[in-house]
């Protein structure tokens, strides 16, 4: 009998997929991870709206900003997903840098 009552009955060789629940990365980035789909939708819509805005002559001067923000949000959502699912705090730091830019 194993002295630790909290060990897995399947042993330590079982790989767990999905978010690393209980890790410091998932605790800090949890709310953003929960909203990652909305961040992705917002990023794609900003890129599309910026592209449509760039179709006009005057819109070119201002259309680059929504495109750039959409790209940054898209990169941040991908980094957030990877950071929480792997539990890597360095990737989470990069995701926050993308949001802070």
C-alpha positions in Angstrom: 0.0 0.0 0.0 1.3 3.4 -0.9 1.8 5.8 2.0 0.5 8.8 0.0 -3.3 8.6 -0.3 -3.3 11.2 -3.1 -1.2 9.3 -5.7 -2.8 8.3 -8.9 -4.0 4.7 -9.1 -2.6 4.6 -12.7 0.9 5.5 -11.6 3.0 8.5 -12.5 3.4 7.6 -16.2 0.0 8.9 -17.2 0.1 12.1 -19.2 -2.5 14.7 -18.3 -3.7 16.9 -21.2 -5.5 20.2 -20.9 -4.9 23.2 -18.6 -2.4 22.6 -15.7 -4.9 23.2 -12.9 -3.3 24.5 -9.7 -0.1 25.8 -11.3 0.8 29.4 -10.7 0.5 30.2 -14.4 -3.0 28.9 -14.6 -4.0 30.8 -11.5 -2.7 34.1 -12.8 -3.8 33.8 -16.4 -7.0 31.9 -15.7 -9.4 34.7 -16.4 -7.7 35.5 -19.6 -7.6 31.9 -20.6 -11.4 31.7 -20.0 -11.9 34.6 -22.4 -9.4 33.4 -25.0 -12.1 32.7 -27.6 -13.5 36.2 -27.3 -10.0 37.6 -27.6 -9.5 35.6 -30.8 -12.9 36.8 -32.2 -12.0 40.4 -31.3 -8.6 40.1 -33.0 -9.9 38.7 -36.2 -12.7 41.3 -36.4 -10.2 44.1 -35.8 -8.0 42.8 -38.6 -11.0 42.6 -41.0 -12.2 46.1 -40.0 -8.7 47.6 -40.4 -8.5 46.0 -43.8 -11.8 47.4 -44.9 -10.8 50.8 -43.5 -7.6 50.7 -45.6 -9.7 50.4 -48.8 -10.4 54.2 -48.6 -7.7 56.8 -49.3 -8.2 58.6 -46.0 -8.6 55.3 -44.0 -5.1 54.2 -44.8 -3.7 56.7 -42.3 -5.8 55.2 -39.5 -6.5 51.6 -40.7 -3.1 50.2 -39.7 -3.9 50.7 -36.0 -6.8 48.1 -35.8 -4.7 45.7 -37.9 -1.7 46.0 -35.6 -3.9 45.6 -32.5 -5.6 42.6 -34.0 -2.3 41.0 -34.7 -1.1 41.6 -31.1 -4.3 40.2 -29.6 -4.1 37.1 -31.8 -0.5 36.5 -30.7 -1.5 37.0 -27.1 -4.4 34.6 -27.3 -2.2 31.9 -28.8 0.5 32.5 -26.2 -2.1 32.4 -23.4 -3.4 29.1 -24.5 0.0 27.6 -24.7 1.2 29.0 -21.4 -1.8 27.7 -19.4 -1.9 24.3 -21.1 1.9 23.7 -20.6 2.2 25.6 -17.3 5.2 27.5 -18.6 5.5 31.0 -16.9 7.9 32.3 -19.6 5.3 31.9 -22.3 2.7 33.6 -20.0 5.0 36.5 -19.5 5.4 36.8 -23.3 1.5 36.8 -23.6 1.3 39.6 -21.1 3.9 41.6 -23.0 1.9 41.3 -26.1 -1.1 42.7 -24.3 1.0 45.5 -22.8 2.4 46.7 -26.1 
